[in-house]
Amino acid sequence: MDFRHFFDSKKISFIAIFAVLATFSVTNIAKAAITDTVAATGHEAHGEEEFEPTKMIMEHISDAHDWHLWGHTSIPLPVILYTDKGMEVFLSSKFHHGEHDYQGKYYTYRLVDKKKIKVVDTGGEVDEAASQKVWDFSITKNVASMFLAVIVLLLIFSSVARAYKKREGKAPKGLQSFLEPLILFVRDDIARPNIGHTYARYMPLLLTIFFFIWFNNLLGLIPIFPGAANVTGNIAVTFVLAFIVLIVVNINGNRYYWKHILTPDVPWWLYPIMIPVELVGVISKPFALMIRLFANITAGHIVILSLISLIFVFQSLAIAPVSLAFVLFMNVLELLVAALQAFIFTLLTALFIGMAVEEHH
């Protein structure tokens, strides 16, 4: 059987090229992380650098106040602090990668573990009491990546909307031909079967959730700028998405939905048991959405970085081909996971909405 037509597919070629580039980019970033770790800790024994895989992995999956490019080069991001004395705004480069404190207008600030900003007293010690009075509204790497994703999505869908107006009644082309099957998929295979005849009301929400999660997942797989941000692997982001679903579901729930929760069809003496169980169910559904997305995306990043770390842990080129082969496989798998997690989150959102608005006859 001739499989050449399969391997000639543009999509397969794109996925292969993306995975290979991502693999070698991750390797370069891992090497840079070693340099950063040694420089930060000062650990060096007999001319050999001490590599800490856990620190490197946690550093790359967590948020940061700068956008790392290579080595010690990074893009500084705005630090916005609201204190009890007023607001302070400056760039994160003032911290010099956490090596120096910054004397602001009201307080002296220190970047702790490249994530948290603390107030420092005159003795050079962290002042926890003063730090509690500081509210951090900084544009971190995850926030900047979300802004980038939103801007790109707005540009893409605005372009597609204009194309539909200009080419009304004609076959789609360009971005239209790529996005239209996805939009129809969300409508026909997610919204309609699970919500029913009122599905159109919730299509903007479902499309926004699907494309926001999918695009941020893909950006997270790019290990260099403008990617490398672990947005959907951040519990705060998935919490907000799940909270939005919780609000939409319960605001739109009809009387049958609330009757099933507050006065279920069971003997009255079971109410003390059933009502708390149903109320817990209201919270547990979006909670499951939050944990599922967070855990799956974070786990993917950790596995890839762990495989790369094996090269430097064993300090042997013999392990490199095996490690890179598995990393290449994981990168391709993560492309599937990126779309799958967006699909699952959107599908369960539609299912929960459908359960809340379903009419009983």
Secondary structure by P-SEA (a helix, b strand, c coil): cccccccccaaaaaaaaaaaaaaaaaaaaaaaaaaaaaaaaccccccbbbbbaaaaaaaaacccccccccccbbbbbbbbbbcccbbbbbccccccccccccccccbbbbbccccbbbbbcccccccaaaaaacccccccaaaaaaaaaaaaaaaaaaaaaaaaaaacccccccccccaaaaaaaaaccccccccccccccaaaaaaaaaaaaaaaaaaaacccccccccccccaaaaaaaaaaaaaaaaaaccaaaaaaaccccccccccccaaaaaaaaaaaaaaaaaaaaaaaaaaaaaaaaaaaacccccccccaaaaaaaaaaaaaaaaaaaaaaaaaaaaaaaaaaaaaaacccc
